[in-house]
Amino acid sequence: MVGETPVGRKIRAAEYLRMSTDHQQYSLQNQSAFNQGYAKEHDMELIVSYADSGKSGVTISGRQGLQQLIEDVTNHFVDIEVVLVYDVSRFGRFQDINEPAYYEFLLKLHGVKVVYCAEPISDAYPEASMLILNTQRFGAAAFSKNLSDKVFIGQVNLVKRGYRQGGAPGYGLRRQLIDDNHNAKQILTLGQRKSIQTDRVILIPGPEYELHVISKIFDMFTKEYKPERVIASELNREQIFSENRTLWTRGKVHQILTNEKYIGNNVYNRTSFKLKKTFIKNDKSNWIRCDNAFEPVIDKSVFNQAQNIIRLRSCRLSDEKLLDNLKSLYEKKGYLSGFIIDEEDLMPSSSVYRNRFGGLLRAYSLINYTPEHDYSYIDVNRKLRTYHSEMVESFIFKIHSCNGLSERITDSSLLRVNDEFGLSIIISRCQQRSQRRRRWKIRFERILSPDITVVVRMDEGNKYPLDYYIIPAIDNLYDELFINDMNPLLLELYRFDSLEPLFEMIERTTLEEAV
């Protein structure tokens, strides 16, 4: 247990709760109730709670609760002696058992011990305790690995039977929900998922105007010999939008020209990201496929003709020339990715490099480029969480100064304004896609059901607001939305340089002033 404490003083404790998306037996509330019972029995006082809801335990990435706990302890922002966790698996199912040991040791260095309430481990025999703890960590890790293997086998079986396994359908296609007797039920829109386990999803052709655009893309490419960049430019000039009313790019056109789903083939496992480890582009021999699974939207002979053109235009380039082009692009951009390669004018597509050199990483190594994952976003996100709290408080102050009323709904970021409508504030981090391209991702808080969502778009340094999008719920059809530097006109109708129009709407006047 924890060291001696003065008589009459309770041990100051925090608790950490976690629940993944696989319907754990113990909810966050049940974990907390158990921890509170343990604290009462051992003369502890729970003063703060950290939680990660719907988060996998195989990595610390994305687990803001655990990250915040470690940050608060190591920076002495919180005065505690122990952290209560329901069991070892709730702390994490890390695939390297040294990782949870590292986090525990980091807390211990700052005077905080991790206690597993449902699995009390005695300190009387430290060697035995360490052996038991490592065994439990191994069991927690093995559970995730076994579950991952079982899920993958199930997904492979469904793919081979012609069912769609996750991902957006793509332009010109729609996700059709069917029951276990293959009867059509409904078309799934963006963000919708099946709710009945026996239901399945297949791809079907989309609206006629989208199918016409796809045919037009293939005709321009195979008959008029126009490259992807030119096709994208012409579609944008004709105000023909891509998915979600976004502009066409070279990469989007290339994806349509090369993806086999447009000829009805179901291809799975092109890439893998098992157990939150390295993102891998798998060799074609490891792809799982079911040909003729869906109704095709383009003739197979036309599709094959497009593939031949793509192959022939790269065959003219030697390996040396391809690598020279790749090196020049690296020197120009400062970093490389499949997206960067596909978006570059007069550059062979990333698929050419994968086919010629056995993968992008192999091509990178030949030009002495080692990609490094950028974890700076973690620090940025931490600062933006603080900024979000400050923004909410600023809203409350401003609303009150406008003679309005505001109430913060407990344990959420939703504000109830003038007892008339709910308002949600979202901070959108700026993501630098290239030297001249920026993107902002918005995850709408559907579970809060706000009537108005205020999106604060941050500048390149993610320090100051760039502008604001004020979006009413009645016009919001998305769970997620990407905003670029150039956006469709309909989206720009909601953009404002300041929030004064919103506060003018909120401001209340006296009856005498109104008269």
C-alpha positions as CSV (number, residue, x, y, z in Angstrom):
1,M,0.0,0.0,0.0
2,V,0.9,3.7,0.2
3,G,3.3,5.0,2.8
4,E,2.4,6.1,6.3
5,T,0.0,9.1,6.6
6,P,-0.6,11.4,9.6
7,V,-3.5,10.3,11.8
8,G,-6.8,11.8,10.7
9,R,-5.6,12.7,7.2
10,K,-6.9,10.8,4.3
11,I,-4.7,9.7,1.4
12,R,-5.3,12.0,-1.5
13,A,-6.2,9.9,-4.6
14,A,-7.2,10.3,-8.3
15,E,-8.8,7.7,-10.4
16,Y,-8.3,6.8,-14.0
17,L,-11.2,5.2,-16.0
18,R,-11.2,3.8,-19.5
19,M,-13.7,2.1,-21.7
20,S,-13.1,1.0,-25.3
21,T,-15.6,0.7,-28.1
22,D,-16.0,-3.1,-27.7
23,H,-18.8,-2.8,-25.1
24,Q,-16.8,-3.5,-22.0
25,Q,-18.5,-5.3,-19.1
26,Y,-17.8,-2.4,-16.8
27,S,-18.8,1.0,-17.8
28,L,-17.0,4.1,-16.6
29,Q,-19.7,4.6,-13.9
30,N,-19.3,1.1,-12.6
31,Q,-15.5,1.4,-12.6
32,S,-15.8,4.7,-10.7
33,A,-18.2,3.1,-8.1
34,F,-15.8,0.3,-7.5
35,N,-12.9,2.7,-7.1
36,Q,-14.9,4.8,-4.6
37,G,-15.7,1.7,-2.6
38,Y,-12.0,0.8,-2.5
39,A,-11.1,4.4,-1.5
40,K,-13.5,4.4,1.4
41,E,-12.2,1.0,2.7
42,H,-8.6,2.3,2.6
43,D,-9.2,5.7,4.0
44,M,-8.6,7.6,0.8
45,E,-10.1,10.8,-0.6
46,L,-10.9,10.9,-4.3
47,I,-10.3,14.4,-5.4
48,V,-10.0,14.2,-9.2
49,S,-11.1,11.8,-12.0
50,Y,-9.5,11.2,-15.4
51,A,-11.3,9.3,-18.1
52,D,-11.0,8.0,-21.7
53,S,-14.3,6.9,-23.1
54,G,-14.4,4.9,-26.3
55,K,-10.6,4.7,-26.5
56,S,-8.5,1.6,-27.3
57,G,-6.0,0.6,-24.7
58,V,-3.2,-0.6,-27.0
59,T,-1.6,2.9,-27.3
60,I,-1.5,6.2,-25.4
61,S,-2.2,8.1,-28.6
62,G,-5.6,9.7,-28.5
63,R,-6.1,9.0,-24.8
64,Q,-6.3,12.5,-23.5
65,G,-7.3,11.5,-20.0
66,L,-4.2,9.4,-19.4
67,Q,-2.0,12.0,-21.1
68,Q,-3.5,14.7,-18.9
69,L,-3.0,12.6,-15.7
70,I,0.7,12.1,-16.5
71,E,1.1,15.8,-17.4
72,D,-0.6,17.0,-14.2
73,V,1.4,14.7,-12.0
74,T,4.8,15.4,-13.6
75,N,4.2,19.1,-13.6
76,H,2.8,19.1,-10.0
77,F,-0.6,20.5,-11.1
78,V,-2.4,18.1,-8.9
79,D,-1.6,17.0,-5.3
80,I,-2.2,13.3,-5.1
81,E,-0.5,10.2,-3.7
82,V,-2.2,7.4,-5.6
83,V,-4.1,6.7,-8.8
84,L,-6.9,4.2,-8.5
85,V,-7.6,2.0,-11.6
86,Y,-10.1,-0.7,-11.8
87,D,-7.7,-3.4,-13.2
88,V,-4.6,-3.7,-15.3
89,S,-6.5,-3.8,-18.6
90,R,-8.2,-0.5,-17.9
91,F,-4.8,1.2,-17.6
92,G,-4.0,-0.2,-21.0
93,R,-3.6,-3.2,-23.2
94,F,-0.2,-2.0,-24.5
95,Q,1.4,-4.5,-26.8
96,D,4.9,-3.8,-25.3
97,I,4.5,-4.6,-21.6
98,N,7.4,-2.2,-20.9
99,E,5.2,0.7,-22.0
100,P,2.7,0.6,-19.1
101,A,5.6,-0.1,-16.7
102,Y,7.3,3.1,-18.0
103,Y,4.2,5.3,-17.3
104,E,3.8,3.8,-13.9
105,F,7.4,4.4,-13.1
106,L,7.1,8.0,-14.3
107,L,4.2,8.6,-11.9
108,K,6.2,6.8,-9.1
109,L,9.2,9.2,-9.7
110,H,6.8,12.0,-8.8
111,G,5.5,10.3,-5.7
112,V,2.3,8.8,-7.1
113,K,1.6,5.1,-7.1
114,V,-0.9,3.2,-9.4
115,V,-3.2,0.9,-7.5
116,Y,-5.4,-1.7,-9.2
117,C,-8.5,-1.9,-7.1
118,A,-9.9,-5.2,-8.4
119,E,-6.5,-6.8,-8.5
120,P,-4.8,-5.8,-5.2
121,I,-1.1,-6.7,-5.4
122,S,0.7,-6.8,-2.0
123,D,4.0,-4.9,-1.5
124,A,5.2,-7.4,1.0
125,Y,7.0,-9.4,-1.7
126,P,8.2,-7.0,-4.4
127,E,9.7,-9.6,-6.7
128,A,6.5,-11.7,-6.7
129,S,4.4,-8.6,-7.1
130,M,6.4,-7.6,-10.2
131,L,6.1,-11.0,-11.7
132,I,2.3,-11.1,-11.1
133,L,1.9,-7.6,-12.6
134,N,3.9,-8.4,-15.7
135,T,1.8,-11.5,-16.2
136,Q,-1.3,-9.5,-16.0
137,R,0.1,-6.9,-18.4
138,F,0.9,-9.7,-20.8
139,G,-2.6,-11.1,-20.5
140,A,-4.1,-7.7,-21.2
141,A,-1.9,-7.3,-24.3
142,A,-2.7,-10.8,-25.5
143,F,-6.4,-10.2,-25.2
144,S,-6.2,-7.3,-27.7
145,K,-4.0,-9.3,-30.1
146,N,-6.3,-12.3,-30.1
147,L,-9.4,-10.1,-30.5
148,S,-7.7,-8.3,-33.4
149,D,-6.9,-11.6,-35.1
150,K,-10.5,-12.8,-34.7
151,V,-11.9,-9.6,-36.1
152,F,-9.6,-9.7,-39.1
153,I,-10.6,-13.3,-39.9
154,G,-14.2,-12.4,-39.7
155,Q,-13.7,-9.4,-41.9
156,V,-11.8,-11.5,-44.5
157,N,-14.7,-13.9,-44.6
158,L,-17.2,-11.1,-45.2
159,V,-15.1,-9.5,-47.9
160,K,-14.8,-12.8,-49.8
161,R,-18.6,-13.1,-49.7
162,G,-18.9,-9.6,-51.3
163,Y,-19.7,-7.4,-48.4
164,R,-18.2,-4.0,-47.9
165,Q,-15.9,-3.5,-44.8
166,G,-15.8,0.1,-43.7
167,G,-14.6,3.2,-45.4
168,A,-16.4,5.9,-47.5
169,P,-18.1,4.5,-50.7
170,G,-16.4,7.0,-53.0
171,Y,-17.8,9.3,-55.6
172,G,-20.5,7.7,-57.7
173,L,-21.2,4.9,-55.2
174,R,-23.4,4.5,-52.2
175,R,-23.5,2.1,-49.3
176,Q,-26.6,-0.1,-49.4
177,L,-27.7,-1.7,-46.1
178,I,-29.2,-5.2,-46.6
179,D,-30.5,-7.8,-44.1
180,D,-29.4,-11.4,-43.7
181,N,-31.7,-12.4,-46.6
182,H,-30.1,-9.8,-48.9
183,N,-33.2,-7.6,-48.9
184,A,-32.4,-3.9,-49.3
185,K,-33.2,-1.8,-46.2
186,Q,-31.8,1.7,-46.8
187,I,-29.0,3.8,-48.2
188,L,-26.5,4.8,-45.5
189,T,-25.6,8.5,-45.6
190,L,-22.3,10.0,-44.4
191,G,-21.6,9.0,-40.8
192,Q,-24.4,6.4,-40.6
193,R,-23.6,2.8,-39.6
194,K,-25.5,-0.4,-39.3
195,S,-27.0,-1.1,-35.9
196,I,-28.1,-4.7,-36.3
197,Q,-25.3,-7.3,-36.2
198,T,-26.7,-9.5,-38.9
199,D,-27.1,-6.7,-41.4
200,R,-24.5,-6.2,-44.1
201,V,-23.3,-3.4,-46.4
202,I,-22.7,-3.5,-50.2
203,L,-21.8,-0.9,-52.7
204,I,-24.3,0.2,-55.4
205,P,-24.2,2.8,-58.2
206,G,-25.0,6.3,-57.0
207,P,-27.1,9.0,-58.7
208,E,-27.1,9.3,-62.5
209,Y,-25.4,12.6,-62.6
210,E,-22.4,11.2,-60.6
211,L,-22.2,8.2,-62.9
212,H,-22.2,10.5,-65.9
213,V,-19.2,12.4,-64.3
214,I,-17.3,9.1,-63.8
215,S,-17.9,8.2,-67.5
216,K,-16.7,11.6,-68.5
217,I,-13.5,11.2,-66.4
218,F,-12.7,7.9,-68.1
219,D,-13.5,9.3,-71.6
220,M,-11.3,12.4,-71.1
221,F,-8.5,10.1,-69.9
222,T,-8.7,7.2,-72.4
223,K,-10.1,9.0,-75.5
224,E,-8.8,12.6,-75.2
225,Y,-5.6,11.6,-73.4
226,K,-6.0,14.4,-70.8
227,P,-3.9,13.9,-67.6
228,E,-5.6,13.9,-64.2
229,R,-4.7,17.5,-63.4
230,V,-6.3,18.8,-66.5
231,I,-9.4,16.7,-65.9
232,A,-9.7,18.1,-62.4
233,S,-9.3,21.6,-63.6
234,E,-12.0,21.2,-66.3
235,L,-14.5,19.7,-63.8
236,N,-13.9,22.6,-61.4
237,R,-14.2,25.1,-64.1
238,E,-17.6,23.6,-65.0
239,Q,-18.5,23.8,-61.3
240,I,-18.9,20.0,-61.1
241,F,-18.2,19.2,-57.4
242,S,-16.5,16.1,-56.0
243,E,-17.6,14.4,-52.8
244,N,-19.2,16.7,-50.1
245,R,-19.2,19.5,-52.7
246,T,-15.4,19.8,-52.6
247,L,-13.1,20.7,-55.5
248,W,-11.6,18.0,-57.7
249,T,-7.8,17.4,-57.4
250,R,-5.4,15.3,-59.4
251,G,-5.4,12.7,-56.6
252,K,-9.2,12.4,-56.5
253,V,-9.3,11.8,-60.3
254,H,-6.5,9.3,-60.1
255,Q,-8.2,7.4,-57.4
256,I,-11.3,7.0,-59.6
257,L,-9.2,5.9,-62.5
258,T,-7.4,3.2,-60.5
259,N,-9.8,1.9,-57.9
260,E,-11.3,-1.5,-58.8
261,K,-14.5,-0.9,-56.9
262,Y,-15.7,1.0,-60.0
263,I,-15.7,-2.3,-61.9
264,G,-17.4,-4.1,-59.1
265,N,-14.4,-5.7,-57.3
266,N,-14.2,-5.8,-53.6
267,V,-10.6,-5.4,-52.5
268,Y,-9.5,-5.4,-48.9
269,N,-6.3,-5.2,-46.8
270,R,-4.4,-3.0,-49.2
271,T,-3.2,-1.2,-46.0
272,S,-3.2,-2.3,-42.4
273,F,-3.0,-0.5,-39.1
274,K,-3.4,-3.4,-36.6
275,L,-3.2,-2.7,-32.9
276,K,-2.5,1.0,-33.6
277,K,1.0,0.2,-34.8
278,T,2.8,1.3,-38.0
279,F,0.6,2.1,-41.0
280,I,1.6,-0.5,-43.6
281,K,0.9,-0.7,-47.3
282,N,0.5,-4.4,-48.0
283,D,1.9,-6.3,-51.0
284,K,-0.7,-7.3,-53.6
285,S,-0.2,-10.9,-52.6
286,N,-1.7,-10.1,-49.2
287,W,-4.8,-8.3,-50.6
288,I,-8.2,-9.9,-50.0
289,R,-10.5,-9.7,-52.9
290,C,-13.8,-10.8,-54.3
291,D,-14.3,-10.0,-58.0
292,N,-17.7,-9.1,-59.4
293,A,-19.0,-8.4,-55.9
294,F,-20.9,-5.2,-56.8
295,E,-22.7,-3.8,-59.8
296,P,-20.0,-2.1,-61.9
297,V,-20.3,1.6,-62.8
298,I,-17.7,1.5,-65.6
299,D,-17.0,-1.1,-68.2
300,K,-14.1,-3.4,-67.4
301,S,-12.5,-2.9,-70.8
302,V,-12.5,0.9,-70.4
303,F,-11.0,0.5,-66.9
304,N,-8.2,-1.8,-68.2
305,Q,-7.5,0.7,-70.9
306,A,-7.0,3.4,-68.3
307,Q,-4.6,1.1,-66.3
308,N,-2.5,0.5,-69.5
309,I,-2.2,4.2,-70.1
310,I,-1.0,4.8,-66.5
311,R,1.5,1.9,-66.8
312,L,2.8,3.0,-70.2
313,R,3.5,6.6,-69.2
314,S,5.7,5.4,-66.3
315,C,7.4,2.7,-68.4
316,R,9.1,5.5,-70.4
317,L,10.9,6.6,-67.3
318,S,13.9,4.7,-66.0
319,D,14.3,3.9,-62.3
320,E,17.0,6.5,-62.1
321,K,14.6,9.2,-63.6
322,L,11.8,8.2,-61.3
323,L,14.1,8.6,-58.3
324,D,15.5,11.9,-59.6
325,N,11.9,13.2,-59.8
326,L,11.2,11.9,-56.3
327,K,14.3,13.5,-54.9
328,S,13.5,16.8,-56.6
329,L,10.0,16.7,-55.0
330,Y,11.5,16.0,-51.6
331,E,13.8,19.0,-51.9
332,K,10.9,21.2,-53.0
333,K,8.4,20.1,-50.3
334,G,10.7,19.1,-47.4
335,Y,8.8,15.9,-46.8
336,L,7.1,13.2,-48.8
337,S,3.8,11.2,-48.7
338,G,1.6,9.4,-51.2
339,F,-0.7,12.4,-51.1
340,I,2.1,14.9,-51.9
341,I,3.3,12.7,-54.8
342,D,-0.3,12.3,-56.3
343,E,-1.0,16.0,-56.1
344,E,2.2,17.1,-57.9
345,D,2.0,18.2,-61.5
346,L,4.0,16.2,-64.1
347,M,4.9,13.6,-61.4
348,P,4.2,9.8,-61.8
349,S,1.6,8.7,-59.2
350,S,2.5,7.1,-55.9
351,S,1.2,3.8,-57.3
352,V,3.9,3.8,-59.9
353,Y,6.6,4.1,-57.2
354,R,5.0,1.3,-55.2
355,N,4.8,-1.0,-58.2
356,R,8.3,-0.2,-59.5
357,F,10.2,-0.3,-56.2
358,G,8.1,-2.6,-54.0
359,G,6.6,0.2,-51.9
360,L,7.0,3.9,-51.1
361,L,9.3,3.3,-48.1
362,R,11.7,1.4,-50.4
363,A,11.6,4.3,-52.9
364,Y,12.2,6.7,-50.0
365,S,15.2,4.8,-48.8
366,L,16.8,4.9,-52.3
367,I,16.9,8.7,-52.1
368,N,18.0,8.7,-48.4
369,Y,14.7,10.0,-47.1
370,T,13.5,8.6,-43.8
371,P,9.9,9.7,-43.0
372,E,9.4,10.6,-39.4
373,H,5.9,10.7,-37.8
374,D,5.2,14.2,-36.5
375,Y,3.9,14.1,-32.9
376,S,3.9,17.8,-32.5
377,Y,0.1,17.7,-32.9
378,I,-0.1,16.3,-29.3
379,D,1.3,19.4,-27.8
380,V,-0.8,21.6,-30.1
381,N,-4.0,19.7,-29.1
382,R,-3.1,20.1,-25.4
383,K,-2.8,23.8,-25.9
384,L,-6.0,24.0,-27.9
385,R,-7.9,22.1,-25.1
386,T,-6.9,24.9,-22.8
387,Y,-7.8,27.5,-25.4
388,H,-11.2,25.9,-25.8
389,S,-11.9,26.2,-22.1
390,E,-10.9,29.9,-22.2
391,M,-13.1,30.4,-25.3
392,V,-16.1,28.9,-23.5
393,E,-15.6,31.2,-20.5
394,S,-15.1,34.2,-22.9
395,F,-18.5,33.3,-24.5
396,I,-20.2,33.2,-21.2
397,F,-18.8,36.6,-20.2
398,K,-19.7,38.1,-23.6
399,I,-23.3,36.7,-23.5
400,H,-23.8,38.2,-20.0
401,S,-22.4,41.5,-21.2
402,C,-25.0,41.5,-23.9
403,N,-27.7,41.1,-21.2
404,G,-28.1,37.5,-22.2
405,L,-28.3,34.4,-20.1
406,S,-26.0,31.4,-20.5
407,E,-25.7,28.0,-18.6
408,R,-23.0,25.5,-19.2
409,I,-24.5,22.0,-19.3
410,T,-22.7,19.8,-16.7
411,D,-19.7,17.7,-17.9
412,S,-20.0,19.0,-21.5
413,S,-19.0,21.9,-23.7
414,L,-22.7,22.8,-24.5
415,L,-24.0,26.2,-23.6
416,R,-27.7,26.8,-23.1
417,V,-28.2,30.4,-24.2
418,N,-31.2,32.6,-23.1
419,D,-32.9,29.3,-22.2
420,E,-33.8,29.1,-26.0
421,F,-31.1,27.2,-27.8
422,G,-28.0,25.1,-27.3
423,L,-24.6,26.3,-28.6
424,S,-21.5,24.2,-29.1
425,I,-18.0,25.6,-29.6
426,I,-15.4,23.6,-31.6
427,I,-11.8,24.6,-32.1
428,S,-10.5,23.3,-35.4
429,R,-6.7,22.8,-35.6
430,C,-4.9,23.9,-38.8
431,Q,-3.2,21.1,-40.6
432,Q,-0.5,22.1,-43.1
433,R,-0.8,19.8,-46.1
434,S,2.0,21.4,-48.1
435,Q,3.7,24.8,-48.3
436,R,0.6,26.4,-49.8
437,R,-2.2,24.1,-48.8
438,R,-4.0,24.0,-45.4
439,R,-6.9,21.9,-44.1
440,W,-9.1,22.0,-41.0
441,K,-11.0,19.0,-39.8
442,I,-14.3,19.4,-37.9
443,R,-15.9,16.7,-35.8
444,F,-19.4,17.8,-34.9
445,E,-20.7,17.0,-31.4
446,R,-23.8,15.2,-32.5
447,I,-24.3,13.6,-29.1
448,L,-24.9,17.1,-27.6
449,S,-27.5,18.0,-30.2
450,P,-26.6,21.7,-30.4
451,D,-28.9,24.1,-32.2
452,I,-25.9,26.2,-33.4
453,T,-22.3,25.1,-33.7
454,V,-19.5,27.7,-33.7
455,V,-16.3,26.5,-35.4
456,V,-13.2,28.5,-34.5
457,R,-10.8,28.0,-37.4
458,M,-7.2,28.5,-36.1
459,D,-4.3,30.1,-38.0
460,E,-1.2,28.3,-39.2
461,G,0.5,28.5,-35.8
462,N,-2.7,27.3,-34.1
463,K,-2.4,30.3,-31.7
464,Y,-5.1,32.7,-32.9
465,P,-8.5,32.4,-34.5
466,L,-8.4,32.9,-38.3
467,D,-12.2,33.2,-38.7
468,Y,-15.4,31.6,-37.6
469,Y,-18.1,29.3,-39.1
470,I,-21.6,29.7,-37.5
471,I,-23.5,26.6,-38.6
472,P,-27.2,26.0,-37.6
473,A,-28.1,22.4,-36.9
474,I,-30.9,22.5,-39.5
475,D,-28.3,23.0,-42.3
476,N,-25.7,20.6,-40.8
477,L,-25.8,17.1,-42.4
478,Y,-22.3,16.0,-41.4
479,D,-20.6,14.2,-38.5
480,E,-17.2,15.3,-39.9
481,L,-16.3,18.0,-42.3
482,F,-13.0,19.2,-43.9
483,I,-12.5,22.9,-44.6
484,N,-9.8,24.1,-47.0
485,D,-8.5,27.5,-48.0
486,M,-10.9,27.5,-50.9
487,N,-14.4,26.1,-50.2
488,P,-17.8,25.8,-51.9
489,L,-19.9,29.0,-51.9
490,L,-22.6,27.3,-49.8
491,L,-20.1,26.6,-47.0
492,E,-18.7,30.1,-47.2
493,L,-22.1,31.6,-46.4
494,Y,-21.5,30.5,-42.8
495,R,-18.1,32.1,-42.5
496,F,-17.6,35.3,-40.5
497,D,-14.5,37.3,-39.6
498,S,-15.8,37.9,-36.1
499,L,-18.6,36.7,-33.8
500,E,-20.3,40.0,-33.6
501,P,-23.3,38.9,-35.7
502,L,-23.9,36.0,-33.3
503,F,-23.7,38.2,-30.2
504,E,-26.0,40.7,-31.9
505,M,-28.5,37.9,-32.3
506,I,-28.1,36.9,-28.7
507,E,-28.3,40.4,-27.2
508,R,-31.5,41.2,-25.4
509,T,-33.1,44.6,-25.2
510,T,-35.7,46.0,-22.8
511,L,-39.2,46.4,-23.9
512,E,-38.8,50.2,-23.7
513,E,-35.8,50.0,-26.1
514,A,-37.7,47.8,-28.5
515,V,-40.6,50.3,-28.6
